[in-house]
Each structure stands twice: as structure tokens, then as C-alpha cells.
Amino acid sequence: MKRMAYEGIPPALSDLLRDFAFVDRSDRVQLLIELADRFTEVPPRVASRPFPEERRVQHCESEAYVWWEPRPDGALKLYFAVENPQGISARAMAVILDETCSGAPLEQVARVPVDIVFDLFGRDVSMGKGQGLTGIVATVAAAALGRLAELRQEQPARG
């Protein structure tokens, strides 16, 4: 049985997960393709090819990369690149994370568990694809944790 909601994650992501819980396999595939079609690559002002290895998601067959920038409100804006033209799942995951986690409170983004991949893509996702997609999620959550740590270090200096 799938979890219907995760505690403490961005509400938009929780809502999306709840919606996906009621979608059959063929409709799920179509929804993920539609999400992938909305993918926009990292803007050149943030990064350009060749992309730095430190931004590459480990174990991702689609050669996904993740960047983030702090927003004035303290949240992060997420950016992605997917080098494999067949990387539909990676592009869909990037759109989901951008649309539900960019601008969300850092504490919520940091709590996003990697197993959302299986609620979104299904339990029968291949091991290679699963590793790449969970790597994308883990990278985003780690970015939020890192930004939280930076903000905590800055607080004493603010007085």
C-alpha cells in the first residue's frame, strides 16, 4: 500500500503524491511524459556546457545535473540539466522537484525522502533508473540541508 502523504514536505509535493496514488499505470506514464515536456534546462547565466562534475548526479544514466541559488526569502531556486535525450524520467523528476520544491521552506525540502521516486514512477522502476532518480531527489534534499547550515552559521554574525 502506498503512503498517501509524507509529513513535513512541501505541500505541493504532498498533493502531487496524493494525486499519483490514484492513477493507474498507463495514465501515470502519460502524466510523467507531460511533465517531462515542461522541462526547461538550466539557464546559461547559472551554468553552461561542459557542466562541472560536482553538479552531476551520481549513478544517473541520464546524466542529470542539479544547481540551486538562494532566493531573497531564504528558499532555493532549483535548476537542472539532463544530457541524455532519452532521459524522460529524469526530466519529469526535475520538473516535479522544481515546481514543488523551488521556493518551499528549506526545512520541508530537506525532509523530502528518496522513496517518493517509487510513489511517482512505480515500484517496478529499473534499478539503474531508480538509482538516478533517487540521486536527483537526494541531491535536492542535501542542497536544502546545506543551505540551512549556511543560514545557521550566518545568524550569529547578524547580531
C-alpha positions in Angstrom: 0.0 0.0 0.0 1.3 3.4 -1.0 1.7 6.2 1.5 -0.8 8.9 0.9 1.2 11.7 2.3 4.6 12.4 3.7 5.0 14.5 6.8 6.7 17.9 6.7 7.5 18.0 2.9 6.4 20.8 0.6 2.6 20.8 0.4 2.6 21.0 -3.4 4.7 17.8 -3.5 2.5 16.1 -1.0 -0.5 17.0 -3.1 1.1 15.6 -6.2 2.0 12.4 -4.5 -1.6 12.0 -3.3 -2.8 12.6 -6.9 -0.4 10.0 -8.2 -1.7 7.4 -5.7 -4.9 7.2 -7.6 -3.5 7.0 -11.1 -3.2 3.7 -13.0 0.0 2.7 -14.8 -0.9 3.9 -18.3 -2.2 7.3 -17.0 0.9 7.6 -14.8 3.2 7.1 -17.9 1.2 9.8 -19.8 1.4 12.2 -16.8 5.1 11.7 -16.5 5.6 12.3 -20.2 3.6 15.5 -20.0 5.7 16.7 -17.0 8.9 15.9 -18.9 7.6 18.0 -21.8 7.6 21.0 -19.5 11.3 20.7 -18.7 13.5 23.8 -19.2 17.2 23.4 -18.9 19.4 25.4 -16.6 19.8 28.9 -17.9 23.2 29.9 -19.3 23.7 32.5 -16.5 23.7 29.7 -14.0 25.7 27.1 -15.9 26.9 26.2 -19.4 28.5 23.2 -21.0 30.6 21.4 -20.2 28.8 21.2 -16.9 31.0 20.7 -13.8 31.3 17.1 -12.5 30.5 18.3 -8.9 26.9 19.1 -10.1 26.4 15.7 -11.8 24.0 13.3 -10.1 25.9 10.1 -9.2 24.6 6.9 -10.8 22.2 8.7 -13.1 22.0 7.1 -16.5 20.5 10.2 -17.9 23.5 12.4 -16.9 21.4 14.7 -14.8 22.9 17.8 -13.1 21.5 19.9 -10.3 22.1 23.6 -9.3 20.5 25.8 -6.8 20.5 29.5 -6.0 19.4 31.2 -2.7 16.3 33.3 -3.1 15.8 36.6 -1.2 13.3 34.8 1.1 16.0 32.2 2.0 14.5 29.4 0.0 16.2 27.9 -3.0 15.5 28.1 -6.7 16.4 24.7 -8.4 17.8 24.2 -11.8 18.5 21.0 -13.8 20.2 19.7 -16.9 19.6 16.3 -18.4 22.1 15.4 -21.0 20.6 12.1 -22.3 17.9 13.0 -24.9 16.1 9.8 -23.8 16.1 10.9 -20.1 12.3 11.4 -19.9 12.1 10.2 -16.3 14.9 12.4 -15.2 13.3 15.4 -16.9 10.0 14.6 -15.3 11.6 14.3 -11.9 13.4 17.7 -12.4 10.1 19.4 -13.3 8.4 17.8 -10.2 11.1 19.0 -7.9 11.4 22.4 -9.4 7.6 23.0 -9.4 7.1 21.7 -5.9 10.4 22.5 -4.0 11.7 25.7 -5.6 10.7 28.4 -3.2 9.5 26.0 -0.5 10.8 26.3 3.1 14.2 24.7 3.3 13.2 22.5 6.3 10.4 21.0 4.1 12.7 20.4 1.1 15.3 18.8 3.4 12.7 16.2 4.5 11.9 15.0 1.0 12.6 11.3 1.1 14.1 9.5 -1.9 11.4 6.9 -1.9 9.0 9.4 -3.4 10.5 8.1 -6.7 8.7 4.9 -6.3 5.4 6.6 -5.5 5.7 8.7 -8.6 7.3 6.2 -11.1 6.0 2.9 -9.6 7.7 0.1 -7.7 8.8 -1.6 -10.9 11.2 1.1 -11.9 14.5 -0.4 -13.0 17.4 -0.4 -10.6 19.5 1.9 -12.8 16.7 4.4 -13.3 15.7 4.2 -9.6 19.3 5.0 -8.5 19.4 8.0 -10.8 16.0 9.4 -9.8 16.7 8.8 -6.1 20.0 10.5 -6.6 18.3 13.6 -8.0 16.0 13.8 -5.0 18.8 13.2 -2.6 20.9 16.0 -4.2 18.0 18.5 -3.8 17.4 17.5 -0.2 21.1 17.8 0.5 21.2 21.2 -1.1 18.4 22.4 1.3 20.3 20.9 4.3 23.4 22.7 3.2 21.7 26.0 2.8 20.1 25.6 6.3 23.5 25.0 7.7 24.9 28.1 6.0 22.0 30.2 7.3 22.6 28.9 10.9 26.2 29.9 10.6 25.3 33.4 9.4 22.8 34.1 12.2 25.3 34.9 15.0 27.1 37.3 12.6 23.8 39.2 12.1 23.8 40.1 15.7 
